[in-house]
Amino acid sequence: MSQSPVLSLPLIQPSQAQKHVTHNEALRVLDVLVQLTVQSADGTAPPVSAAEGDRHIVASGATGDWAGQDHNIALLENGTWQFFVPLEGWRADVLATAETVRFNGSAWVEVTPDTNNLDLVGVNTSADTTNRLAVSADATLLTHAGSSHQLKVNKASAADTGSLLFQDNWSGRAEMGLAGNDDFSIKTSADGSSWNSAVVATGGGDVGIGKTPDAKLDVDGVMKLTPVLTADLPAAATIGAGGIAFVSDATGGAQLAYSDGAAWLKVADGTAL
């Protein structure tokens, strides 16, 4: 055997004269192929400004001094282009594009990293074992792929929490989601430690303001209606039966009024406004 089986390095033979020639040729090949970097991988003809020692991957359809050398590695040495045939699995770093390419046996293809089952992903910041995906940016966009789009937060059981937490300098101020049960709640905090339930909505559609509801609408504390003038009331037929308003200029003084679907009536005595 006069050459090595992988890189085709010339081997020194027994009793060979001028052994340094064979040795130097092997070193030359190693110098070209080990830690392979190339200036480009998309050229079909030698660049005009090529410098001694430049290496390129010859693209398909090569012409000129590169004709017939598609996919081979071209080296400019002593003013002449030398070529090396790659083996399947060889990789090269392309300086022009900062890409890594791999020879698959018939072509050089970009090496695409496997993005499945990554331990941590940090975008412009560092992720950790709790925040395995971390993003530092002015905004984070999640958009549709042609129609609808859902953002899903899934928890393991009813007693666990699945929520969105809004913070001020890493201290919680508002949280919305399923917090320790299956009721949807919105909680607020002034200091990040004491929390107030602002809204609680059950799976049955009941809504509580400041508490878990015992009725369709359950308010913990005083409810306030913004005063409205009689002239500004919407038509009773538009608002429908059951509408309530606090009318500040009603005859006999400010008072509650309700809509029966045809007219606005005073809660106090049922007469029309």
DRENDO-1510 file (C-alpha; in Angstrom, 1 decimal, always signed):
<recs>
REC; n; res; u; v; w
REC; 1; MET; +0.0; +0.0; +0.0 .
REC; 2; SER; +1.5; +3.3; -1.1 .
REC; 3; GLN; -1.3; +5.6; +0.3 .
REC; 4; SER; -3.3; +5.8; +3.5 .
REC; 5; PRO; -6.9; +4.5; +3.1 .
REC; 6; VAL; -8.8; +7.7; +4.2 .
REC; 7; LEU; -6.8; +10.8; +3.2 .
REC; 8; SER; -4.7; +9.1; +0.6 .
REC; 9; LEU; -1.5; +10.3; +2.3 .
REC; 10; PRO; +1.6; +9.0; +0.6 .
REC; 11; LEU; +3.5; +6.4; +2.6 .
REC; 12; ILE; +7.2; +6.1; +2.9 .
REC; 13; GLN; +8.3; +2.7; +1.5 .
REC; 14; PRO; +11.2; +0.5; +2.7 .
REC; 15; SER; +14.6; +1.6; +1.4 .
REC; 16; GLN; +13.0; +4.5; -0.3 .
REC; 17; ALA; +15.3; +7.3; -1.5 .
REC; 18; GLN; +14.4; +10.9; -0.7 .
REC; 19; LYS; +12.0; +10.0; +2.1 .
REC; 20; HIS; +11.5; +13.7; +2.9 .
REC; 21; VAL; +9.7; +14.2; -0.4 .
REC; 22; THR; +7.0; +11.7; +0.5 .
REC; 23; HIS; +6.9; +13.0; +4.1 .
REC; 24; ASN; +6.5; +16.6; +3.0 .
REC; 25; GLU; +3.7; +15.6; +0.5 .
REC; 26; ALA; +1.8; +13.9; +3.3 .
REC; 27; LEU; +2.2; +17.0; +5.5 .
REC; 28; ARG; +0.9; +19.2; +2.6 .
REC; 29; VAL; -2.3; +17.1; +2.3 .
REC; 30; LEU; -2.8; +17.3; +6.1 .
REC; 31; ASP; -2.3; +21.0; +6.0 .
REC; 32; VAL; -5.1; +21.4; +3.4 .
REC; 33; LEU; -7.7; +19.0; +4.9 .
REC; 34; VAL; -7.3; +19.0; +8.7 .
REC; 35; GLN; -9.6; +21.6; +10.4 .
REC; 36; LEU; -10.9; +22.3; +7.0 .
REC; 37; THR; -12.0; +25.9; +6.3 .
REC; 38; VAL; -12.8; +27.3; +2.8 .
REC; 39; GLN; -13.2; +30.8; +1.6 .
REC; 40; SER; -16.5; +30.0; -0.3 .
REC; 41; ALA; -18.7; +27.1; -1.3 .
REC; 42; ASP; -20.8; +28.6; -4.1 .
REC; 43; GLY; -18.3; +29.6; -6.8 .
REC; 44; THR; -18.1; +27.9; -10.2 .
REC; 45; ALA; -14.9; +29.6; -11.3 .
REC; 46; PRO; -11.7; +30.7; -9.6 .
REC; 47; PRO; -12.0; +34.1; -8.0 .
REC; 48; VAL; -9.9; +36.8; -9.6 .
REC; 49; SER; -8.3; +37.9; -6.3 .
REC; 50; ALA; -7.5; +34.5; -5.0 .
REC; 51; ALA; -4.4; +34.4; -2.7 .
REC; 52; GLU; -1.8; +31.6; -2.2 .
REC; 53; GLY; -3.2; +29.0; +0.1 .
REC; 54; ASP; -6.9; +29.9; -0.4 .
REC; 55; ARG; -9.3; +26.9; -0.4 .
REC; 56; HIS; -12.7; +26.8; -2.0 .
REC; 57; ILE; -15.4; +24.1; -2.4 .
REC; 58; VAL; -16.2; +24.0; -6.1 .
REC; 59; ALA; -19.9; +24.4; -6.8 .
REC; 60; SER; -21.9; +22.5; -9.5 .
REC; 61; GLY; -21.3; +23.6; -13.1 .
REC; 62; ALA; -17.7; +24.6; -12.7 .
REC; 63; THR; -15.9; +26.4; -15.5 .
REC; 64; GLY; -12.4; +27.6; -16.4 .
REC; 65; ASP; -9.6; +26.2; -14.3 .
REC; 66; TRP; -12.2; +24.5; -12.1 .
REC; 67; ALA; -14.1; +22.7; -14.9 .
REC; 68; GLY; -14.8; +19.1; -14.1 .
REC; 69; GLN; -14.1; +19.6; -10.4 .
REC; 70; ASP; -17.6; +19.9; -9.1 .
REC; 71; HIS; -17.8; +19.4; -5.3 .
REC; 72; ASN; -14.0; +19.0; -4.9 .
REC; 73; ILE; -11.8; +21.1; -2.7 .
REC; 74; ALA; -9.7; +23.6; -4.7 .
REC; 75; LEU; -6.4; +24.8; -3.3 .
REC; 76; LEU; -4.3; +27.6; -4.9 .
REC; 77; GLU; -0.7; +26.5; -4.5 .
REC; 78; ASN; +2.3; +28.0; -6.3 .
REC; 79; GLY; -0.1; +29.8; -8.6 .
REC; 80; THR; -1.9; +26.6; -9.7 .
REC; 81; TRP; -5.2; +25.1; -8.6 .
REC; 82; GLN; -4.9; +21.7; -6.9 .
REC; 83; PHE; -7.9; +19.6; -6.2 .
REC; 84; PHE; -8.9; +17.1; -3.4 .
REC; 85; VAL; -11.8; +14.7; -3.7 .
REC; 86; PRO; -13.9; +14.7; -0.5 .
REC; 87; LEU; -15.3; +11.7; +1.3 .
REC; 88; GLU; -18.8; +11.3; +2.7 .
REC; 89; GLY; -19.0; +12.9; +6.1 .
REC; 90; TRP; -16.3; +15.5; +5.6 .
REC; 91; ARG; -17.2; +18.9; +7.1 .
REC; 92; ALA; -15.9; +22.4; +6.3 .
REC; 93; ASP; -16.4; +25.9; +7.8 .
REC; 94; VAL; -17.3; +28.4; +5.1 .
REC; 95; LEU; -15.6; +31.7; +6.0 .
REC; 96; ALA; -17.8; +33.8; +3.6 .
REC; 97; THR; -21.1; +32.8; +5.2 .
REC; 98; ALA; -20.0; +31.4; +8.7 .
REC; 99; GLU; -21.9; +28.2; +7.8 .
REC; 100; THR; -20.8; +24.6; +8.4 .
REC; 101; VAL; -21.3; +22.3; +5.4 .
REC; 102; ARG; -21.1; +18.5; +5.1 .
REC; 103; PHE; -20.4; +16.3; +2.1 .
REC; 104; ASN; -23.2; +13.7; +1.9 .
REC; 105; GLY; -21.5; +11.7; -0.8 .
REC; 106; SER; -22.8; +13.7; -3.8 .
REC; 107; ALA; -23.1; +17.3; -2.6 .
REC; 108; TRP; -22.1; +19.7; +0.1 .
REC; 109; VAL; -25.1; +20.6; +2.3 .
REC; 110; GLU; -25.5; +23.0; +5.2 .
REC; 111; VAL; -25.4; +21.4; +8.6 .
REC; 112; THR; -28.7; +22.1; +10.3 .
REC; 113; PRO; -28.6; +21.7; +14.1 .
REC; 114; ASP; -31.1; +19.4; +15.6 .
REC; 115; THR; -33.5; +21.7; +17.6 .
REC; 116; ASN; -35.6; +18.8; +19.2 .
REC; 117; ASN; -35.2; +18.0; +22.9 .
REC; 118; LEU; -32.7; +20.7; +23.7 .
REC; 119; ASP; -31.8; +21.1; +27.3 .
REC; 120; LEU; -31.7; +24.9; +27.3 .
REC; 121; VAL; -32.4; +27.7; +24.8 .
REC; 122; GLY; -31.3; +31.3; +25.6 .
REC; 123; VAL; -32.0; +34.0; +23.0 .
REC; 124; ASN; -29.8; +37.0; +23.8 .
REC; 125; THR; -29.7; +35.9; +27.5 .
REC; 126; SER; -29.0; +32.8; +29.5 .
REC; 127; ALA; -31.5; +30.1; +30.2 .
REC; 128; ASP; -31.5; +27.9; +33.3 .
REC; 129; THR; -33.0; +24.7; +34.6 .
REC; 130; THR; -36.2; +26.5; +35.7 .
REC; 131; ASN; -36.5; +28.9; +32.7 .
REC; 132; ARG; -35.4; +26.5; +30.0 .
REC; 133; LEU; -36.4; +28.9; +27.3 .
REC; 134; ALA; -35.3; +32.5; +28.0 .
REC; 135; VAL; -35.7; +35.5; +25.6 .
REC; 136; SER; -34.3; +39.0; +26.1 .
REC; 137; ALA; -35.8; +41.3; +23.5 .
REC; 138; ASP; -38.1; +44.3; +23.0 .
REC; 139; ALA; -40.9; +42.0; +21.9 .
REC; 140; THR; -41.6; +38.3; +21.3 .
REC; 141; LEU; -43.8; +37.5; +18.3 .
REC; 142; LEU; -45.9; +34.3; +17.9 .
REC; 143; THR; -47.9; +34.5; +14.8 .
REC; 144; HIS; -50.2; +32.2; +12.7 .
REC; 145; ALA; -49.0; +29.9; +9.9 .
REC; 146; GLY; -52.0; +30.8; +7.6 .
REC; 147; SER; -55.0; +30.8; +9.9 .
REC; 148; SER; -55.5; +30.5; +13.6 .
REC; 149; HIS; -52.9; +30.5; +16.4 .
REC; 150; GLN; -53.1; +29.3; +20.0 .
REC; 151; LEU; -50.7; +29.8; +22.9 .
REC; 152; LYS; -51.0; +26.8; +25.3 .
REC; 153; VAL; -50.1; +26.7; +29.0 .
REC; 154; ASN; -50.6; +23.1; +30.3 .
REC; 155; LYS; -50.4; +22.0; +33.9 .
REC; 156; ALA; -50.2; +18.5; +35.3 .
REC; 157; SER; -53.2; +18.5; +37.6 .
REC; 158; ALA; -55.9; +20.7; +39.1 .
REC; 159; ALA; -53.8; +21.5; +42.2 .
REC; 160; ASP; -50.9; +22.8; +40.1 .
REC; 161; THR; -50.6; +26.2; +38.5 .
REC; 162; GLY; -50.7; +27.2; +34.8 .
REC; 163; SER; -50.5; +31.0; +34.5 .
REC; 164; LEU; -48.9; +34.1; +33.0 .
REC; 165; LEU; -47.0; +36.2; +35.6 .
REC; 166; PHE; -46.3; +39.9; +35.0 .
REC; 167; GLN; -43.4; +41.3; +37.0 .
REC; 168; ASP; -41.9; +44.7; +37.9 .
REC; 169; ASN; -38.1; +44.3; +38.4 .
REC; 170; TRP; -38.6; +40.6; +39.0 .
REC; 171; SER; -41.3; +41.1; +41.5 .
REC; 172; GLY; -44.8; +39.9; +40.7 .
REC; 173; ARG; -47.6; +42.4; +40.2 .
REC; 174; ALA; -50.3; +40.5; +38.3 .
REC; 175; GLU; -51.0; +36.9; +37.4 .
REC; 176; MET; -53.7; +35.4; +35.3 .
REC; 177; GLY; -54.5; +31.7; +34.7 .
REC; 178; LEU; -55.3; +28.6; +36.7 .
REC; 179; ALA; -53.6; +29.2; +40.0 .
REC; 180; GLY; -53.8; +26.1; +42.2 .
REC; 181; ASN; -57.3; +25.0; +40.9 .
REC; 182; ASP; -59.3; +25.0; +37.7 .
REC; 183; ASP; -60.9; +28.4; +38.1 .
REC; 184; PHE; -59.6; +31.2; +35.8 .
REC; 185; SER; -58.4; +34.0; +38.0 .
REC; 186; ILE; -56.7; +37.4; +37.7 .
REC; 187; LYS; -54.7; +38.3; +40.8 .
REC; 188; THR; -52.9; +41.6; +41.6 .
REC; 189; SER; -50.2; +42.5; +44.1 .
REC; 190; ALA; -48.6; +45.7; +45.3 .
REC; 191; ASP; -45.4; +44.1; +46.6 .
REC; 192; GLY; -45.1; +40.7; +45.0 .
REC; 193; SER; -46.0; +38.8; +48.3 .
REC; 194; SER; -49.5; +39.8; +49.2 .
REC; 195; TRP; -52.0; +38.9; +46.5 .
REC; 196; ASN; -55.6; +40.0; +45.8 .
REC; 197; SER; -58.1; +38.0; +43.7 .
REC; 198; ALA; -59.5; +40.6; +41.3 .
REC; 199; VAL; -61.6; +38.3; +39.1 .
REC; 200; VAL; -62.5; +34.6; +39.4 .
REC; 201; ALA; -64.4; +32.8; +36.7 .
REC; 202; THR; -65.5; +29.2; +37.3 .
REC; 203; GLY; -65.9; +26.5; +34.7 .
REC; 204; GLY; -69.6; +26.9; +35.1 .
REC; 205; GLY; -69.5; +30.5; +33.8 .
REC; 206; ASP; -70.0; +32.2; +37.2 .
REC; 207; VAL; -67.9; +35.3; +37.8 .
REC; 208; GLY; -66.7; +36.7; +41.1 .
REC; 209; ILE; -65.2; +40.1; +41.7 .
REC; 210; GLY; -62.8; +39.9; +44.5 .
REC; 211; LYS; -63.9; +36.4; +45.5 .
REC; 212; THR; -64.9; +33.0; +44.3 .
REC; 213; PRO; -68.5; +33.4; +43.1 .
REC; 214; ASP; -71.6; +31.8; +44.6 .
REC; 215; ALA; -73.8; +33.2; +41.9 .
REC; 216; LYS; -73.6; +34.1; +38.2 .
REC; 217; LEU; -72.1; +37.5; +39.3 .
REC; 218; ASP; -70.8; +37.8; +42.9 .
REC; 219; VAL; -69.2; +41.0; +44.0 .
REC; 220; ASP; -67.2; +41.3; +47.3 .
REC; 221; GLY; -67.7; +44.9; +48.4 .
REC; 222; VAL; -69.3; +48.0; +47.0 .
REC; 223; MET; -70.3; +48.1; +43.3 .
REC; 224; LYS; -70.2; +51.5; +41.6 .
REC; 225; LEU; -72.0; +52.6; +38.4 .
REC; 226; THR; -70.7; +55.7; +36.6 .
REC; 227; PRO; -73.6; +58.3; +36.6 .
REC; 228; VAL; -75.3; +58.9; +33.3 .
REC; 229; LEU; -77.6; +61.6; +32.1 .
REC; 230; THR; -81.1; +60.7; +31.0 .
REC; 231; ALA; -80.4; +62.1; +27.5 .
REC; 232; ASP; -77.4; +59.8; +27.2 .
REC; 233; LEU; -79.2; +56.6; +28.1 .
REC; 234; PRO; -79.2; +54.1; +25.1 .
REC; 235; ALA; -82.6; +53.2; +23.8 .
REC; 236; ALA; -84.3; +50.6; +26.1 .
REC; 237; ALA; -85.0; +48.4; +23.1 .
REC; 238; THR; -81.3; +48.5; +22.2 .
REC; 239; ILE; -80.0; +47.6; +25.7 .
REC; 240; GLY; -82.7; +45.0; +26.3 .
REC; 241; ALA; -84.5; +44.0; +29.4 .
REC; 242; GLY; -82.4; +43.9; +32.5 .
REC; 243; GLY; -80.1; +46.8; +31.8 .
REC; 244; ILE; -79.3; +48.9; +34.9 .
REC; 245; ALA; -78.0; +52.5; +35.1 .
REC; 246; PHE; -77.5; +55.2; +37.7 .
REC; 247; VAL; -79.2; +58.3; +36.3 .
REC; 248; SER; -77.9; +61.5; +37.9 .
REC; 249; ASP; -80.7; +63.8; +36.6 .
REC; 250; ALA; -83.8; +61.6; +37.1 .
REC; 251; THR; -87.0; +63.4; +38.2 .
REC; 252; GLY; -87.0; +63.4; +42.0 .
REC; 253; GLY; -83.2; +63.1; +42.2 .
REC; 254; ALA; -80.4; +60.7; +41.2 .
REC; 255; GLN; -81.4; +57.1; +41.4 .
REC; 256; LEU; -81.1; +53.6; +39.9 .
REC; 257; ALA; -83.1; +52.8; +36.7 .
REC; 258; TYR; -83.7; +49.6; +34.8 .
REC; 259; SER; -84.7; +48.7; +31.3 .
REC; 260; ASP; -87.7; +46.4; +30.7 .
REC; 261; GLY; -86.8; +46.3; +27.0 .
REC; 262; ALA; -89.3; +49.0; +26.1 .
REC; 263; ALA; -88.6; +51.9; +28.5 .
REC; 264; TRP; -86.3; +53.0; +31.3 .
REC; 265; LEU; -88.0; +52.8; +34.7 .
REC; 266; LYS; -87.1; +53.9; +38.2 .
REC; 267; VAL; -86.1; +51.1; +40.5 .
REC; 268; ALA; -87.7; +52.9; +43.4 .
REC; 269; ASP; -91.3; +52.9; +42.1 .
REC; 270; GLY; -91.3; +51.4; +38.6 .
REC; 271; THR; -92.4; +54.7; +37.0 .
REC; 272; ALA; -90.8; +55.9; +33.8 .
REC; 273; LEU; -87.9; +58.3; +33.9 .
</recs>
